[in-house]
Amino acid sequence: MKAAIFGQYYKGEAIIYINILLNELAKYNFEVYVEHDYYKLIAPEISSENAYKTFKSF
């Protein structure tokens, strides 16, 4: 199965809940696509290509 997360949800505390969601989806063999601007918010020092090996980004 596939899931995608887009930029309109990257506000305030939503980032915390997105991380929880990503971790839960990873347990159930979901292929998760995350818009790479998300990585700039959670880990600005890490390039989007290397941010999370578990997840793919656009």
N, C-alpha and C positions, 0 to 999 in steps of 0.2 A: 504494500500500500504506500501511497505517497501523501505527504502533507506539505503545505507551503505557508510561510509567514511573511507578511508584507509590512511596509513602513508605517502605515497608519496606526499601528499598535505600539510603536516605540516611544511611548510617553510615560513619564513618571514611574510609578511602581509597576507598570506593565512589564518592564524589563525583567523584574524578578519572576513574575509568573510565566513569562515566555521561557526562561531558563528551566523552570520546573517542568513545563510542558515538553520541551525538547528532551529532557532527561527521561521522562516517562515514555515518550514515543520511541526513543531509542531502544527501550527494553522490549518493545513489541514488533521489532523488525520493520519499522516505518522508514521509508526513505524521505528525509526531511530536507526541503529546500528553503533556504533563508536568504533573503535579499542581503547582499554583502554590506550595505550601509549599517546593518544591525551590528556587525562586528566592530565598527568604528565607535559605537556607543559602549559596548561591554568590554572591549579590549583594544583601545586605540593604538597601543604599542605593537600589536600583532597584526600582520597583514591578513586580509580576508582569506587568502589562499591557505594560510597555515593555522587559522584560528581554532577550528575544531575538526579533527580528522574524522570524527563520527558523522558530521553533517556535511552536506554539499551546499554550496551557495550558488546563486545565479551568476 
